[in-house]
């Protein structure tokens, strides 16, 4: 293998490492992972690819680095929890845990901002702004799990084909020429729900839901979407790793 080539890209390597960690196949009895040269040899990747993957796994809470001692698998990763620091879609994150997310219902329509059910948290837009409204109902292991209601600025996204609605919309946007997803501002709150989310979850109107509000920006800093994701509170856990130093 050339020093400039890797057998895996970063995300694929991450998935391989996570699988090995979960199976206990890569760490020793103390939880320590092999040194960098051994991991590079074993997975046939460059030092850059390996370090980026290890950095992401540390942010996701799968590993930690002990100064002067090496890299270790965390003794406990919260099973079934959604990482607030993940850089992949929900489907891929749950797949890493052996779970299956499916989209069971999709509704798309073009509206103007004054018809929207909610507005972005951090930016004011003209009332005549044209939006693509997307509502998706999704299950986790066959059970109702979330209702996602998103608005995409049509002036940026243009249109969303039905084929893209069943997968990662951010991946679809990243593939469009000149567009690259940059960052997301997220707010977690509790909200009493009614209508579609309550009906989908099989709970009474006025029941609580964990809600994540996202304002999504391109790498240029332009807002391109804002959303509310309603989670069934009975089935949802969030996880975040706090580094103190």
C-alpha positions, 0 to 999 in steps of 0.5 A: 500500500502506498503511503498516500492510499488507504483501503478504506475511507474514513467512514468505512474505517470507523464502521470497521473499528466500531464493529471490532470494538463491539465484538471485543475483537480489537482491544486487549483484556485491559481495553487497550487498542493496538498502537497506530502502526499496527492498526495501519497495517491491519486495516491498510490505511494511512496515518491520516485516515486512521487518526481522523477515524479515531478522533471521530470515535472518541467524539462518539464515545467509543474510545478514549486516549490516555496520555502516555498510555495509548488508546482504549475502548470505553468500558460502556457505551450507552446501548440504543442512545443517539449520540449528539455528536455523531457526524452520520445520519440516524440510519447509519448510527443505529445500524452500527448498533445492529438496529434498523431505521426505516421511513414508512411515510413521506409527504412533500409539498412546496409552501411559503414561509408564512404557511410554515408551522414553525420558523428557524431559531436563529434567522429571520427570513422574508414571508415570501421565501419558498420552502420545500416542506418534508414530513417523514415518519420513521420506525426503529426496529419496526416500532414508531420512533420519530416524526421529522418535519423539515423545511428546505429553502428552495432557492438553495436546494431547488428540488428533492426527488422521491428517491432521496426522501427515503435516505439521507437528505444531507447526503443528497445535498452534499452531492449537489454541485456547489453545496456542502453541509457545514454545521447544525445548530441544535436545541433539545426541548420537551413539547406537548404534541397532538395530531400526526406525531401523537397518532403515530406514536400511539399516545394521547394528544397532550402527551410529551415528546422529546424534540430536537430543533435543527437549523442547518447551514452550508459550509458557506454559512447560509441557512438551507434548512430548519426542522423539528424532529419529534421522538417518542419519549418512551424509546429515546435516549441521547448520549454526549461525551463531555471532555473535561480537559 
